[in-house]
Amino acid sequence: MPKLYEYLGILIFFYSNEHEPIHVHGKHAGRESRAEIIVEDGEVVRVEIGEIPGKRPLEGQKLRDFESFVEARADEIVGRWINFFVHNVRTKPEIITRRIK
């Protein structure tokens, strides 16, 4: 499970056996949601937050934090996805303790 970030206590990661579309998981306090990054013509056009069957989703402020973080870092996340799944480059996690704006 490649950990990408820890943002305000939310673990943001890929599973090592992921599939397209490009997406990340956000996990906190036993809850988990998924953020799909929609790319068209090489550009990020939107982020769609979804639930994972069988898991309790993030909620409240943690869900909003997860969504805003993925939206702010979408291009970087896409780059990390390509590096990991296409180029087999391992990633180092980044710990972020301040709210992004």
Secondary structure, DSSP 8 states (H G I E B T S, - for coil): --EEEEETTEEEE--TT--SS-EEEEEETTEEEEEEEEEETTEEEEEEEEE-TTS----HHHHHHHHHHHHHHHHHHHHHHHHHHTS------EEE-S---
